Amino acid sequence: MSFLNPLTILFWLGIYGSILAKTAGISTGYEIILVSIAILMGIIFVDFIYAFYPVSLENYYLYSF
């Protein structure tokens, strides 16, 4: 599963860190928490799409013909 792949985790931590570093200089503590939650929810959402979407496409193509 893509969600548990160590390279994927390192990639998203790099994205998260760079966005958080840019935001930390111009935002309050509350805004940083909101941005952090939004980033983490987006990462989880994208990883679940990567993990489960190909399986559903495979099932669609196997049984549609």
SEFIZA-3560 file (N, C-alpha, C; in Angstrom, 3 decimals):
REM SEFIZA-3560
<numar><xx>0.844</xx><yy>-1.172</yy><zz>0.000</zz><atom>N</atom></numar>
<numar><xx>0.000</xx><yy>0.000</yy><zz>0.000</zz><atom>CA</atom></numar>
<numar><xx>0.894</xx><yy>1.240</yy><zz>0.000</zz><atom>C</atom></numar>
<numar><xx>0.527</xx><yy>2.206</yy><zz>-0.779</zz><atom>N</atom></numar>
<numar><xx>1.310</xx><yy>3.427</yy><zz>-0.907</zz><atom>CA</atom></numar>
<numar><xx>1.400</xx><yy>4.200</yy><zz>0.401</zz><atom>C</atom></numar>
<numar><xx>0.390</xx><yy>4.096</yy><zz>1.205</zz><atom>N</atom></numar>
<numar><xx>0.338</xx><yy>4.860</yy><zz>2.452</zz><atom>CA</atom></numar>
<numar><xx>1.458</xx><yy>4.473</yy><zz>3.412</zz><atom>C</atom></numar>
<numar><xx>1.909</xx><yy>3.233</yy><zz>3.383</zz><atom>N</atom></numar>
<numar><xx>2.929</xx><yy>2.759</yy><zz>4.309</zz><atom>CA</atom></numar>
<numar><xx>4.334</xx><yy>2.708</yy><zz>3.703</zz><atom>C</atom></numar>
<numar><xx>4.486</xx><yy>3.133</yy><zz>2.473</zz><atom>N</atom></numar>
<numar><xx>5.771</xx><yy>3.119</yy><zz>1.810</zz><atom>CA</atom></numar>
<numar><xx>6.684</xx><yy>4.186</yy><zz>2.433</zz><atom>C</atom></numar>
<numar><xx>7.877</xx><yy>3.818</yy><zz>2.906</zz><atom>N</atom></numar>
<numar><xx>8.768</xx><yy>4.799</yy><zz>3.544</zz><atom>CA</atom></numar>
<numar><xx>9.170</xx><yy>5.952</yy><zz>2.627</zz><atom>C</atom></numar>
<numar><xx>9.352</xx><yy>5.687</yy><zz>1.338</zz><atom>N</atom></numar>
<numar><xx>9.698</xx><yy>6.773</yy><zz>0.419</zz><atom>CA</atom></numar>
<numar><xx>8.551</xx><yy>7.756</yy><zz>0.250</zz><atom>C</atom></numar>
<numar><xx>7.333</xx><yy>7.263</yy><zz>0.257</zz><atom>N</atom></numar>
<numar><xx>6.175</xx><yy>8.139</yy><zz>0.182</zz><atom>CA</atom></numar>
<numar><xx>6.080</xx><yy>8.997</yy><zz>1.432</zz><atom>C</atom></numar>
<numar><xx>6.328</xx><yy>8.401</yy><zz>2.572</zz><atom>N</atom></numar>
<numar><xx>6.285</xx><yy>9.150</yy><zz>3.828</zz><atom>CA</atom></numar>
<numar><xx>7.344</xx><yy>10.249</yy><zz>3.824</zz><atom>C</atom></numar>
<numar><xx>8.559</xx><yy>9.940</yy><zz>3.379</zz><atom>N</atom></numar>
<numar><xx>9.613</xx><yy>10.958</yy><zz>3.315</zz><atom>CA</atom></numar>
<numar><xx>9.271</xx><yy>12.056</yy><zz>2.325</zz><atom>C</atom></numar>
<numar><xx>8.697</xx><yy>11.694</yy><zz>1.197</zz><atom>N</atom></numar>
<numar><xx>8.297</xx><yy>12.696</yy><zz>0.212</zz><atom>CA</atom></numar>
<numar><xx>7.282</xx><yy>13.663</yy><zz>0.803</zz><atom>C</atom></numar>
<numar><xx>6.232</xx><yy>13.127</yy><zz>1.424</zz><atom>N</atom></numar>
<numar><xx>5.191</xx><yy>13.997</yy><zz>1.963</zz><atom>CA</atom></numar>
<numar><xx>5.673</xx><yy>14.795</yy><zz>3.172</zz><atom>C</atom></numar>
<numar><xx>6.596</xx><yy>14.238</yy><zz>3.951</zz><atom>N</atom></numar>
<numar><xx>7.171</xx><yy>15.023</yy><zz>5.049</zz><atom>CA</atom></numar>
<numar><xx>7.978</xx><yy>16.204</yy><zz>4.513</zz><atom>C</atom></numar>
<numar><xx>8.644</xx><yy>16.018</yy><zz>3.395</zz><atom>N</atom></numar>
<numar><xx>9.355</xx><yy>17.124</yy><zz>2.756</zz><atom>CA</atom></numar>
<numar><xx>8.407</xx><yy>18.202</yy><zz>2.270</zz><atom>C</atom></numar>
<numar><xx>7.312</xx><yy>17.806</yy><zz>1.658</zz><atom>N</atom></numar>
<numar><xx>6.299</xx><yy>18.757</yy><zz>1.203</zz><atom>CA</atom></numar>
<numar><xx>5.699</xx><yy>19.491</yy><zz>2.407</zz><atom>C</atom></numar>
<numar><xx>5.333</xx><yy>18.725</yy><zz>3.419</zz><atom>N</atom></numar>
<numar><xx>4.741</xx><yy>19.293</yy><zz>4.628</zz><atom>CA</atom></numar>
<numar><xx>5.702</xx><yy>20.280</yy><zz>5.287</zz><atom>C</atom></numar>
<numar><xx>6.962</xx><yy>19.906</yy><zz>5.403</zz><atom>N</atom></numar>
<numar><xx>7.945</xx><yy>20.776</yy><zz>6.047</zz><atom>CA</atom></numar>
<numar><xx>8.167</xx><yy>22.068</yy><zz>5.293</zz><atom>C</atom></numar>
<numar><xx>8.240</xx><yy>22.003</yy><zz>3.971</zz><atom>N</atom></numar>
<numar><xx>8.477</xx><yy>23.229</yy><zz>3.203</zz><atom>CA</atom></numar>
<numar><xx>7.285</xx><yy>24.176</yy><zz>3.264</zz><atom>C</atom></numar>
<numar><xx>6.085</xx><yy>23.637</yy><zz>3.197</zz><atom>N</atom></numar>
<numar><xx>4.894</xx><yy>24.488</yy><zz>3.294</zz><atom>CA</atom></numar>
<numar><xx>4.770</xx><yy>25.076</yy><zz>4.689</zz><atom>C</atom></numar>
<numar><xx>5.030</xx><yy>24.270</yy><zz>5.694</zz><atom>N</atom></numar>
<numar><xx>4.934</xx><yy>24.756</yy><zz>7.066</zz><atom>CA</atom></numar>
<numar><xx>5.995</xx><yy>25.814</yy><zz>7.358</zz><atom>C</atom></numar>
<numar><xx>7.186</xx><yy>25.666</yy><zz>6.804</zz><atom>N</atom></numar>
<numar><xx>8.241</xx><yy>26.656</yy><zz>7.016</zz><atom>CA</atom></numar>
<numar><xx>7.877</xx><yy>27.996</yy><zz>6.387</zz><atom>C</atom></numar>
<numar><xx>7.246</xx><yy>27.972</yy><zz>5.215</zz><atom>N</atom></numar>
<numar><xx>6.817</xx><yy>29.214</yy><zz>4.574</zz><atom>CA</atom></numar>
<numar><xx>5.682</xx><yy>29.868</yy><zz>5.363</zz><atom>C</atom></numar>
<numar><xx>4.786</xx><yy>29.062</yy><zz>5.890</zz><atom>N</atom></numar>
<numar><xx>3.612</xx><yy>29.569</yy><zz>6.592</zz><atom>CA</atom></numar>
<numar><xx>3.957</xx><yy>30.082</yy><zz>7.986</zz><atom>C</atom></numar>
<numar><xx>4.941</xx><yy>29.500</yy><zz>8.631</zz><atom>N</atom></numar>
<numar><xx>5.250</xx><yy>29.829</yy><zz>10.019</zz><atom>CA</atom></numar>
<numar><xx>5.708</xx><yy>31.273</yy><zz>10.182</zz><atom>C</atom></numar>
<numar><xx>6.331</xx><yy>31.827</yy><zz>9.185</zz><atom>N</atom></numar>
<numar><xx>6.831</xx><yy>33.191</yy><zz>9.298</zz><atom>CA</atom></numar>
<numar><xx>5.767</xx><yy>34.255</yy><zz>9.238</zz><atom>C</atom></numar>
<numar><xx>4.622</xx><yy>33.959</yy><zz>8.644</zz><atom>N</atom></numar>
<numar><xx>3.604</xx><yy>34.995</yy><zz>8.432</zz><atom>CA</atom></numar>
<numar><xx>2.268</xx><yy>34.683</yy><zz>9.093</zz><atom>C</atom></numar>
<numar><xx>2.178</xx><yy>33.613</yy><zz>9.853</zz><atom>N</atom></numar>
<numar><xx>0.894</xx><yy>33.191</yy><zz>10.416</zz><atom>CA</atom></numar>
<numar><xx>0.946</xx><yy>33.140</yy><zz>11.935</zz><atom>C</atom></numar>
<numar><xx>-0.237</xx><yy>33.153</yy><zz>12.531</zz><atom>N</atom></numar>
<numar><xx>-0.349</xx><yy>32.969</yy><zz>13.975</zz><atom>CA</atom></numar>
<numar><xx>-0.348</xx><yy>31.486</yy><zz>14.306</zz><atom>C</atom></numar>
<numar><xx>-0.305</xx><yy>31.164</yy><zz>15.580</zz><atom>N</atom></numar>
<numar><xx>-0.289</xx><yy>29.767</yy><zz>16.004</zz><atom>CA</atom></numar>
<numar><xx>-1.530</xx><yy>29.010</yy><zz>15.580</zz><atom>C</atom></numar>
<numar><xx>-2.700</xx><yy>29.663</yy><zz>15.668</zz><atom>N</atom></numar>
<numar><xx>-3.955</xx><yy>29.022</yy><zz>15.283</zz><atom>CA</atom></numar>
<numar><xx>-3.971</xx><yy>28.710</yy><zz>13.790</zz><atom>C</atom></numar>
<numar><xx>-3.500</xx><yy>29.647</yy><zz>12.966</zz><atom>N</atom></numar>
<numar><xx>-3.468</xx><yy>29.418</yy><zz>11.526</zz><atom>CA</atom></numar>
<numar><xx>-2.497</xx><yy>28.305</yy><zz>11.151</zz><atom>C</atom></numar>
<numar><xx>-1.383</xx><yy>28.207</yy><zz>11.867</zz><atom>N</atom></numar>
<numar><xx>-0.414</xx><yy>27.140</yy><zz>11.601</zz><atom>CA</atom></numar>
<numar><xx>-1.029</xx><yy>25.782</yy><zz>11.899</zz><atom>C</atom></numar>
<numar><xx>-1.795</xx><yy>25.699</yy><zz>12.970</zz><atom>N</atom></numar>
<numar><xx>-2.465</xx><yy>24.437</yy><zz>13.303</zz><atom>CA</atom></numar>
<numar><xx>-3.479</xx><yy>24.079</yy><zz>12.225</zz><atom>C</atom></numar>
<numar><xx>-4.260</xx><yy>25.055</yy><zz>11.764</zz><atom>N</atom></numar>
<numar><xx>-5.237</xx><yy>24.791</yy><zz>10.705</zz><atom>CA</atom></numar>
<numar><xx>-4.564</xx><yy>24.360</yy><zz>9.405</zz><atom>C</atom></numar>
<numar><xx>-3.473</xx><yy>25.033</yy><zz>9.045</zz><atom>N</atom></numar>
<numar><xx>-2.752</xx><yy>24.661</yy><zz>7.825</zz><atom>CA</atom></numar>
<numar><xx>-2.160</xx><yy>23.267</yy><zz>7.971</zz><atom>C</atom></numar>
<numar><xx>-1.623</xx><yy>22.944</yy><zz>9.138</zz><atom>N</atom></numar>
<numar><xx>-1.057</xx><yy>21.616</yy><zz>9.373</zz><atom>CA</atom></numar>
<numar><xx>-2.114</xx><yy>20.528</yy><zz>9.235</zz><atom>C</atom></numar>
<numar><xx>-3.275</xx><yy>20.752</yy><zz>9.813</zz><atom>N</atom></numar>
<numar><xx>-4.355</xx><yy>19.775</yy><zz>9.709</zz><atom>CA</atom></numar>
<numar><xx>-4.798</xx><yy>19.605</yy><zz>8.258</zz><atom>C</atom></numar>
<numar><xx>-4.917</xx><yy>20.723</yy><zz>7.538</zz><atom>N</atom></numar>
<numar><xx>-5.336</xx><yy>20.650</yy><zz>6.134</zz><atom>CA</atom></numar>
<numar><xx>-4.306</xx><yy>19.905</yy><zz>5.294</zz><atom>C</atom></numar>
<numar><xx>-3.026</xx><yy>20.156</yy><zz>5.530</zz><atom>N</atom></numar>
<numar><xx>-1.976</xx><yy>19.474</yy><zz>4.775</zz><atom>CA</atom></numar>
<numar><xx>-2.007</xx><yy>17.979</yy><zz>5.072</zz><atom>C</atom></numar>
<numar><xx>-2.081</xx><yy>17.614</yy><zz>6.330</zz><atom>N</atom></numar>
<numar><xx>-2.084</xx><yy>16.192</yy><zz>6.698</zz><atom>CA</atom></numar>
<numar><xx>-3.316</xx><yy>15.471</yy><zz>6.162</zz><atom>C</atom></numar>
<numar><xx>-4.476</xx><yy>16.117</yy><zz>6.206</zz><atom>N</atom></numar>
<numar><xx>-5.682</xx><yy>15.496</yy><zz>5.646</zz><atom>CA</atom></numar>
<numar><xx>-5.548</xx><yy>15.322</yy><zz>4.124</zz><atom>C</atom></numar>
<numar><xx>-4.956</xx><yy>16.296</yy><zz>3.449</zz><atom>N</atom></numar>
<numar><xx>-4.724</xx><yy>16.173</yy><zz>2.012</zz><atom>CA</atom></numar>
<numar><xx>-3.765</xx><yy>15.046</yy><zz>1.677</zz><atom>C</atom></numar>
<numar><xx>-2.708</xx><yy>14.909</yy><zz>2.481</zz><atom>N</atom></numar>
<numar><xx>-1.748</xx><yy>13.827</yy><zz>2.266</zz><atom>CA</atom></numar>
<numar><xx>-2.421</xx><yy>12.473</yy><zz>2.442</zz><atom>C</atom></numar>
<numar><xx>-3.210</xx><yy>12.332</yy><zz>3.485</zz><atom>N</atom></numar>
<numar><xx>-3.912</xx><yy>11.069</yy><zz>3.727</zz><atom>CA</atom></numar>
<numar><xx>-4.878</xx><yy>10.770</yy><zz>2.585</zz><atom>C</atom></numar>
<numar><xx>-5.597</xx><yy>11.779</yy><zz>2.131</zz><atom>N</atom></numar>
<numar><xx>-6.550</xx><yy>11.614</yy><zz>1.036</zz><atom>CA</atom></numar>
<numar><xx>-5.846</xx><yy>11.150</yy><zz>-0.239</zz><atom>C</atom></numar>
<numar><xx>-4.759</xx><yy>11.811</yy><zz>-0.606</zz><atom>N</atom></numar>
<numar><xx>-4.029</xx><yy>11.452</yy><zz>-1.828</zz><atom>CA</atom></numar>
<numar><xx>-3.442</xx><yy>10.054</yy><zz>-1.714</zz><atom>C</atom></numar>
<numar><xx>-2.897</xx><yy>9.713</yy><zz>-0.557</zz><atom>N</atom></numar>
<numar><xx>-2.313</xx><yy>8.375</yy><zz>-0.399</zz><atom>CA</atom></numar>
<numar><xx>-3.363</xx><yy>7.277</yy><zz>-0.485</zz><atom>C</atom></numar>
<numar><xx>-4.548</xx><yy>7.508</yy><zz>0.045</zz><atom>N</atom></numar>
<numar><xx>-5.603</xx><yy>6.510</yy><zz>-0.079</zz><atom>CA</atom></numar>
<numar><xx>-6.076</xx><yy>6.379</yy><zz>-1.520</zz><atom>C</atom></numar>
<numar><xx>-6.101</xx><yy>7.472</yy><zz>-2.256</zz><atom>N</atom></numar>
<numar><xx>-6.445</xx><yy>7.385</yy><zz>-3.678</zz><atom>CA</atom></numar>
<numar><xx>-5.395</xx><yy>6.555</yy><zz>-4.410</zz><atom>C</atom></numar>
<numar><xx>-4.106</xx><yy>6.829</yy><zz>-4.147</zz><atom>N</atom></numar>
<numar><xx>-3.039</xx><yy>6.051</yy><zz>-4.781</zz><atom>CA</atom></numar>
<numar><xx>-3.115</xx><yy>4.577</yy><zz>-4.400</zz><atom>C</atom></numar>
<numar><xx>-3.530</xx><yy>4.290</yy><zz>-3.186</zz><atom>N</atom></numar>
<numar><xx>-3.539</xx><yy>2.910</yy><zz>-2.720</zz><atom>CA</atom></numar>
<numar><xx>-4.726</xx><yy>2.110</yy><zz>-3.249</zz><atom>C</atom></numar>
<numar><xx>-5.898</xx><yy>2.722</yy><zz>-3.378</zz><atom>N</atom></numar>
<numar><xx>-7.105</xx><yy>1.961</yy><zz>-3.690</zz><atom>CA</atom></numar>
<numar><xx>-7.664</xx><yy>2.191</yy><zz>-5.083</zz><atom>C</atom></numar>
<numar><xx>-7.338</xx><yy>3.273</yy><zz>-5.736</zz><atom>N</atom></numar>
<numar><xx>-7.903</xx><yy>3.553</yy><zz>-7.050</zz><atom>CA</atom></numar>
<numar><xx>-7.471</xx><yy>2.540</yy><zz>-8.108</zz><atom>C</atom></numar>
<numar><xx>-6.196</xx><yy>2.154</yy><zz>-8.186</zz><atom>N</atom></numar>
<numar><xx>-5.822</xx><yy>1.140</yy><zz>-9.199</zz><atom>CA</atom></numar>
<numar><xx>-6.545</xx><yy>-0.192</yy><zz>-9.026</zz><atom>C</atom></numar>
<numar><xx>-6.847</xx><yy>-0.570</yy><zz>-7.804</zz><atom>N</atom></numar>
<numar><xx>-7.559</xx><yy>-1.831</yy><zz>-7.578</zz><atom>CA</atom></numar>
<numar><xx>-8.964</xx><yy>-1.743</yy><zz>-8.150</zz><atom>C</atom></numar>
<numar><xx>-9.621</xx><yy>-0.615</yy><zz>-7.966</zz><atom>N</atom></numar>
<numar><xx>-10.976</xx><yy>-0.488</yy><zz>-8.494</zz><atom>CA</atom></numar>
<numar><xx>-10.966</xx><yy>-0.437</yy><zz>-10.020</zz><atom>C</atom></numar>
<numar><xx>-9.943</xx><yy>0.176</yy><zz>-10.612</zz><atom>N</atom></numar>
<numar><xx>-9.846</xx><yy>0.180</yy><zz>-12.072</zz><atom>CA</atom></numar>
<numar><xx>-9.592</xx><yy>-1.219</yy><zz>-12.612</zz><atom>C</atom></numar>
<numar><xx>-8.771</xx><yy>-1.978</yy><zz>-11.920</zz><atom>N</atom></numar>
<numar><xx>-8.491</xx><yy>-3.344</yy><zz>-12.350</zz><atom>CA</atom></numar>
<numar><xx>-9.765</xx><yy>-4.178</yy><zz>-12.324</zz><atom>C</atom></numar>
<numar><xx>-10.548</xx><yy>-4.050</yy><zz>-11.272</zz><atom>N</atom></numar>
<numar><xx>-11.798</xx><yy>-4.790</yy><zz>-11.193</zz><atom>CA</atom></numar>
<numar><xx>-12.770</xx><yy>-4.351</yy><zz>-12.273</zz><atom>C</atom></numar>
<numar><xx>-12.782</xx><yy>-3.066</yy><zz>-12.600</zz><atom>N</atom></numar>
<numar><xx>-13.669</xx><yy>-2.566</yy><zz>-13.642</zz><atom>CA</atom></numar>
<numar><xx>-13.304</xx><yy>-3.178</yy><zz>-15.002</zz><atom>C</atom></numar>
<numar><xx>-12.020</xx><yy>-3.190</yy><zz>-15.308</zz><atom>N</atom></numar>
<numar><xx>-11.615</xx><yy>-3.729</yy><zz>-16.601</zz><atom>CA</atom></numar>
<numar><xx>-11.739</xx><yy>-5.243</yy><zz>-16.680</zz><atom>C</atom></numar>
<numar><xx>-11.597</xx><yy>-5.931</yy><zz>-15.573</zz><atom>N</atom></numar>
<numar><xx>-11.729</xx><yy>-7.390</yy><zz>-15.589</zz><atom>CA</atom></numar>
<numar><xx>-13.168</xx><yy>-7.826</yy><zz>-15.859</zz><atom>C</atom></numar>
<numar><xx>-14.129</xx><yy>-7.121</yy><zz>-15.295</zz><atom>N</atom></numar>
<numar><xx>-15.523</xx><yy>-7.568</yy><zz>-15.359</zz><atom>CA</atom></numar>
<numar><xx>-16.374</xx><yy>-6.786</yy><zz>-16.360</zz><atom>C</atom></numar>
<numar><xx>-15.811</xx><yy>-5.808</yy><zz>-17.052</zz><atom>N</atom></numar>
<numar><xx>-16.636</xx><yy>-5.034</yy><zz>-17.972</zz><atom>CA</atom></numar>
<numar><xx>-16.696</xx><yy>-5.640</yy><zz>-19.367</zz><atom>C</atom></numar>
<numar><xx>-15.794</xx><yy>-6.561</yy><zz>-19.686</zz><atom>N</atom></numar>
<numar><xx>-15.773</xx><yy>-7.120</yy><zz>-21.041</zz><atom>CA</atom></numar>
<numar><xx>-16.258</xx><yy>-8.533</yy><zz>-21.075</zz><atom>C</atom></numar>
//
